[in-house]
């Protein structure tokens, strides 16, 4: 098993490589973002698994589950992850454990390094998130990413979103006749309001530029 892991590392250009070719079925030339090494840190397990799923879907779909699992293990290094990795490799080699789907292995990985600790880390990240100078679209995407695995839902989730967004947009949405209630409504209507505001700003700047080029405001025509 260790020899197989080393061979996979070589094919991938070493742990962290991004153009590994593990067989004739991986003929895609599409670039895939480089994976970061996972060292067992609870707050990173969700992102690591998401990146693994994407790479497997795009590059390793034609390989056996065994090779897909071995490939994931090449990126599991350091800290408590090393001991877990050695145990998994021994169990696979002895036949004690066998995965029918790579998703079963990824679920096992998440249970081992995620659990309640991951949820508390994600919840803390969510509570610190603020829009600041970002567009609402960008803030919504960051918020959605932080929500996954945080345990937040329903009204508490909406309240966290309202807290994190800029006060001007929040007040305008809360003062309308039918304010948003669900988190999806808040996402959609906050994004639309921000887009309209930015478009209005661009139009005002364009008109000011035309006035400057024309030497001022033209006189009103006599009727």
HUQUINOR-V827253 format. One record per pair of residues at least 12 apart in sequence whose C-alpha atoms are under 10 Angstrom apart, sorted by sequence separation. I is the first residue (numbers start at 1). J is the second residue. D is the distance in whole Angstrom. If there is no record, write none. Layout:
BEGIN
i=I j=J d=D
i=I j=J d=D
END
This chain:
BEGIN
i=8 j=20 d=8
i=11 j=23 d=10
i=19 j=31 d=8
i=35 j=47 d=10
i=36 j=48 d=8
i=56 j=68 d=7
i=73 j=85 d=7
i=130 j=142 d=9
i=131 j=143 d=9
i=162 j=174 d=10
i=8 j=21 d=9
i=18 j=31 d=8
i=19 j=32 d=8
i=35 j=48 d=8
i=55 j=68 d=10
i=56 j=69 d=10
i=73 j=86 d=10
i=129 j=142 d=8
i=130 j=143 d=9
i=147 j=160 d=10
i=173 j=186 d=8
i=8 j=22 d=7
i=18 j=32 d=6
i=19 j=33 d=9
i=129 j=143 d=7
i=143 j=157 d=10
i=147 j=161 d=10
i=7 j=22 d=10
i=17 j=32 d=10
i=18 j=33 d=7
i=19 j=34 d=9
i=36 j=51 d=9
i=56 j=71 d=9
i=73 j=88 d=9
i=17 j=33 d=9
i=18 j=34 d=5
i=35 j=51 d=7
i=52 j=68 d=9
i=56 j=72 d=9
i=73 j=89 d=9
i=126 j=142 d=9
i=127 j=143 d=10
i=170 j=186 d=9
i=173 j=189 d=8
i=16 j=33 d=10
i=17 j=34 d=6
i=18 j=35 d=7
i=34 j=51 d=9
i=35 j=52 d=8
i=52 j=69 d=10
i=55 j=72 d=10
i=88 j=105 d=10
i=126 j=143 d=7
i=129 j=146 d=8
i=143 j=160 d=9
i=144 j=161 d=10
i=173 j=190 d=7
i=16 j=34 d=6
i=17 j=35 d=7
i=33 j=51 d=8
i=125 j=143 d=9
i=126 j=144 d=9
i=143 j=161 d=7
i=172 j=190 d=9
i=15 j=34 d=9
i=16 j=35 d=5
i=17 j=36 d=9
i=32 j=51 d=10
i=52 j=71 d=9
i=53 j=72 d=10
i=70 j=89 d=9
i=126 j=145 d=9
i=127 j=146 d=9
i=15 j=35 d=8
i=16 j=36 d=6
i=35 j=55 d=9
i=52 j=72 d=7
i=69 j=89 d=10
i=126 j=146 d=5
i=127 j=147 d=10
i=169 j=189 d=10
i=170 j=190 d=8
i=173 j=193 d=8
i=15 j=36 d=8
i=16 j=37 d=7
i=33 j=54 d=9
i=34 j=55 d=9
i=125 j=146 d=6
i=126 j=147 d=7
i=140 j=161 d=9
i=143 j=164 d=9
i=162 j=183 d=10
i=169 j=190 d=7
i=172 j=193 d=9
i=15 j=37 d=7
i=32 j=54 d=9
i=33 j=55 d=8
i=70 j=92 d=10
i=124 j=146 d=9
i=125 j=147 d=9
i=126 j=148 d=10
i=139 j=161 d=9
i=143 j=165 d=10
i=158 j=180 d=10
i=161 j=183 d=8
i=169 j=191 d=9
i=32 j=55 d=7
i=49 j=72 d=9
i=52 j=75 d=9
i=69 j=92 d=10
i=122 j=145 d=9
i=123 j=146 d=8
i=127 j=150 d=10
i=158 j=181 d=8
i=160 j=183 d=10
i=31 j=55 d=10
i=48 j=72 d=10
i=85 j=109 d=10
i=122 j=146 d=6
i=123 j=147 d=7
i=126 j=150 d=7
i=158 j=182 d=7
i=159 j=183 d=9
i=162 j=186 d=8
i=169 j=193 d=7
i=84 j=109 d=9
i=121 j=146 d=10
i=122 j=147 d=7
i=123 j=148 d=9
i=125 j=150 d=9
i=139 j=164 d=9
i=140 j=165 d=9
i=157 j=182 d=9
i=158 j=183 d=5
i=161 j=186 d=8
i=165 j=190 d=9
i=169 j=194 d=7
i=32 j=58 d=8
i=66 j=92 d=9
i=122 j=148 d=8
i=123 j=149 d=8
i=124 j=150 d=8
i=126 j=152 d=9
i=139 j=165 d=8
i=155 j=181 d=9
i=157 j=183 d=7
i=158 j=184 d=9
i=161 j=187 d=9
i=31 j=58 d=9
i=32 j=59 d=8
i=48 j=75 d=9
i=122 j=149 d=6
i=123 j=150 d=5
i=154 j=181 d=10
i=155 j=182 d=8
i=156 j=183 d=10
i=158 j=185 d=10
i=30 j=58 d=8
i=31 j=59 d=10
i=48 j=76 d=10
i=81 j=109 d=10
i=84 j=112 d=9
i=119 j=147 d=10
i=121 j=149 d=9
i=122 j=150 d=5
i=123 j=151 d=7
i=154 j=182 d=7
i=155 j=183 d=8
i=158 j=186 d=8
i=162 j=190 d=10
i=169 j=197 d=10
i=29 j=58 d=10
i=30 j=59 d=9
i=84 j=113 d=10
i=119 j=148 d=9
i=120 j=149 d=9
i=121 j=150 d=8
i=122 j=151 d=8
i=123 j=152 d=7
i=136 j=165 d=8
i=154 j=183 d=8
i=158 j=187 d=10
i=28 j=58 d=8
i=29 j=59 d=9
i=69 j=99 d=9
i=72 j=102 d=9
i=119 j=149 d=5
i=120 j=150 d=7
i=122 j=152 d=10
i=127 j=157 d=10
i=130 j=160 d=10
i=131 j=161 d=9
i=135 j=165 d=10
i=136 j=166 d=9
i=153 j=183 d=9
i=28 j=59 d=7
i=81 j=112 d=10
i=118 j=149 d=7
i=119 j=150 d=5
i=120 j=151 d=8
i=126 j=157 d=9
i=129 j=160 d=9
i=130 j=161 d=9
i=134 j=165 d=10
i=135 j=166 d=10
i=26 j=58 d=8
i=27 j=59 d=8
i=28 j=60 d=10
i=66 j=98 d=8
i=69 j=101 d=9
i=70 j=102 d=10
i=81 j=113 d=8
i=118 j=150 d=8
i=119 j=151 d=6
i=128 j=160 d=9
i=129 j=161 d=9
i=130 j=162 d=10
i=131 j=163 d=9
i=132 j=164 d=8
i=134 j=166 d=10
i=26 j=59 d=5
i=27 j=60 d=10
i=65 j=98 d=9
i=66 j=99 d=8
i=68 j=101 d=9
i=69 j=102 d=6
i=72 j=105 d=9
i=80 j=113 d=9
i=116 j=149 d=9
i=118 j=151 d=10
i=119 j=152 d=9
i=127 j=160 d=7
i=130 j=163 d=8
i=131 j=164 d=6
i=132 j=165 d=8
i=133 j=166 d=9
i=136 j=169 d=9
i=25 j=59 d=8
i=26 j=60 d=6
i=38 j=72 d=10
i=65 j=99 d=7
i=66 j=100 d=9
i=68 j=102 d=7
i=69 j=103 d=9
i=72 j=106 d=9
i=115 j=149 d=9
i=116 j=150 d=9
i=126 j=160 d=8
i=127 j=161 d=9
i=129 j=163 d=9
i=130 j=164 d=4
i=131 j=165 d=5
i=132 j=166 d=7
i=25 j=60 d=8
i=26 j=61 d=8
i=27 j=62 d=10
i=37 j=72 d=10
i=38 j=73 d=9
i=65 j=100 d=7
i=66 j=101 d=9
i=67 j=102 d=9
i=68 j=103 d=10
i=69 j=104 d=10
i=114 j=149 d=9
i=116 j=151 d=10
i=126 j=161 d=9
i=128 j=163 d=10
i=129 j=164 d=6
i=130 j=165 d=6
i=131 j=166 d=6
i=23 j=59 d=10
i=25 j=61 d=8
i=26 j=62 d=7
i=37 j=73 d=10
i=38 j=74 d=10
i=39 j=75 d=9
i=40 j=76 d=8
i=64 j=100 d=10
i=65 j=101 d=6
i=66 j=102 d=8
i=69 j=105 d=7
i=127 j=163 d=9
i=128 j=164 d=8
i=129 j=165 d=9
i=130 j=166 d=8
i=131 j=167 d=10
i=18 j=55 d=9
i=22 j=59 d=9
i=23 j=60 d=8
i=25 j=62 d=5
i=26 j=63 d=8
i=35 j=72 d=10
i=37 j=74 d=9
i=38 j=75 d=6
i=39 j=76 d=6
i=40 j=77 d=8
i=41 j=78 d=10
i=64 j=101 d=9
i=65 j=102 d=6
i=68 j=105 d=10
i=69 j=106 d=8
i=127 j=164 d=8
i=21 j=59 d=8
i=22 j=60 d=7
i=24 j=62 d=8
i=25 j=63 d=7
i=37 j=75 d=5
i=38 j=76 d=5
i=39 j=77 d=5
i=40 j=78 d=7
i=41 j=79 d=8
i=64 j=102 d=9
i=65 j=103 d=9
i=126 j=164 d=9
i=20 j=59 d=8
i=21 j=60 d=9
i=23 j=62 d=8
i=24 j=63 d=9
i=36 j=75 d=7
i=37 j=76 d=6
i=38 j=77 d=6
i=39 j=78 d=5
i=40 j=79 d=7
i=41 j=80 d=9
i=65 j=104 d=10
i=66 j=105 d=10
i=19 j=59 d=9
i=20 j=60 d=9
i=22 j=62 d=9
i=23 j=63 d=7
i=35 j=75 d=8
i=36 j=76 d=9
i=37 j=77 d=6
i=38 j=78 d=8
i=39 j=79 d=6
i=40 j=80 d=6
i=41 j=81 d=8
i=65 j=105 d=9
i=22 j=63 d=8
i=37 j=78 d=8
i=38 j=79 d=9
i=39 j=80 d=7
i=40 j=81 d=5
i=39 j=81 d=5
i=40 j=82 d=8
i=38 j=81 d=8
i=39 j=82 d=8
i=144 j=187 d=10
i=38 j=82 d=10
i=40 j=84 d=9
i=143 j=187 d=10
i=22 j=67 d=8
i=22 j=68 d=9
i=56 j=102 d=9
i=140 j=186 d=9
i=141 j=187 d=9
i=140 j=187 d=6
i=139 j=187 d=9
i=140 j=188 d=9
i=22 j=71 d=9
i=53 j=102 d=9
i=53 j=103 d=8
i=137 j=187 d=8
i=140 j=190 d=9
i=20 j=71 d=10
i=136 j=187 d=8
i=137 j=188 d=9
i=140 j=191 d=8
i=136 j=188 d=10
i=139 j=191 d=9
i=53 j=106 d=9
i=136 j=189 d=10
i=137 j=190 d=8
i=138 j=191 d=9
i=49 j=103 d=10
i=52 j=106 d=9
i=136 j=190 d=7
i=137 j=191 d=6
i=136 j=191 d=5
i=137 j=192 d=9
i=15 j=71 d=9
i=50 j=106 d=10
i=135 j=191 d=8
i=136 j=192 d=9
i=15 j=72 d=10
i=49 j=106 d=7
i=136 j=193 d=9
i=137 j=194 d=8
i=15 j=73 d=10
i=16 j=74 d=9
i=17 j=75 d=10
i=48 j=106 d=10
i=49 j=107 d=9
i=136 j=194 d=6
i=137 j=195 d=9
i=8 j=67 d=9
i=12 j=71 d=9
i=15 j=74 d=6
i=16 j=75 d=7
i=135 j=194 d=7
i=136 j=195 d=8
i=14 j=74 d=8
i=15 j=75 d=6
i=46 j=106 d=10
i=49 j=109 d=8
i=135 j=195 d=8
i=9 j=70 d=10
i=14 j=75 d=9
i=15 j=76 d=9
i=45 j=106 d=10
i=49 j=110 d=8
i=5 j=67 d=9
i=8 j=70 d=8
i=9 j=71 d=8
i=12 j=74 d=9
i=15 j=77 d=9
i=48 j=110 d=10
i=4 j=67 d=9
i=8 j=71 d=6
i=46 j=109 d=10
i=135 j=198 d=9
i=5 j=69 d=10
i=6 j=70 d=10
i=7 j=71 d=10
i=8 j=72 d=10
i=9 j=73 d=10
i=45 j=109 d=8
i=46 j=110 d=7
i=5 j=70 d=6
i=6 j=71 d=10
i=8 j=73 d=10
i=9 j=74 d=6
i=45 j=110 d=6
i=4 j=70 d=8
i=5 j=71 d=7
i=8 j=74 d=7
i=9 j=75 d=9
i=44 j=110 d=10
i=45 j=111 d=10
i=4 j=71 d=9
i=5 j=72 d=10
i=7 j=74 d=10
i=45 j=112 d=10
i=46 j=113 d=9
i=2 j=70 d=10
i=5 j=73 d=8
i=6 j=74 d=8
i=42 j=110 d=9
i=45 j=113 d=7
i=46 j=114 d=8
i=1 j=70 d=9
i=5 j=74 d=6
i=40 j=109 d=9
i=42 j=111 d=10
i=44 j=113 d=9
i=45 j=114 d=6
i=4 j=74 d=10
i=40 j=110 d=10
i=42 j=112 d=9
i=43 j=113 d=9
i=44 j=114 d=9
i=45 j=115 d=10
i=42 j=113 d=5
i=43 j=114 d=7
i=40 j=112 d=9
i=41 j=113 d=7
i=42 j=114 d=5
i=46 j=118 d=8
i=40 j=113 d=6
i=41 j=114 d=8
i=42 j=115 d=8
i=45 j=118 d=8
i=39 j=113 d=10
i=40 j=114 d=9
i=42 j=116 d=9
i=43 j=117 d=8
i=44 j=118 d=8
i=42 j=117 d=6
i=43 j=118 d=5
i=41 j=117 d=10
i=42 j=118 d=5
i=43 j=119 d=8
i=46 j=122 d=10
i=41 j=118 d=9
i=42 j=119 d=9
i=43 j=120 d=9
i=44 j=121 d=9
i=42 j=120 d=10
i=43 j=121 d=6
i=44 j=122 d=9
i=42 j=121 d=8
i=43 j=122 d=7
i=42 j=122 d=9
i=43 j=125 d=9
i=2 j=86 d=9
i=5 j=89 d=9
i=1 j=86 d=10
i=2 j=89 d=8
i=1 j=89 d=6
i=2 j=90 d=9
i=1 j=90 d=8
i=1 j=92 d=8
i=2 j=93 d=9
i=1 j=93 d=6
i=1 j=94 d=10
i=47 j=145 d=9
i=46 j=145 d=10
i=47 j=148 d=10
i=46 j=148 d=8
i=46 j=149 d=8
i=43 j=149 d=10
END
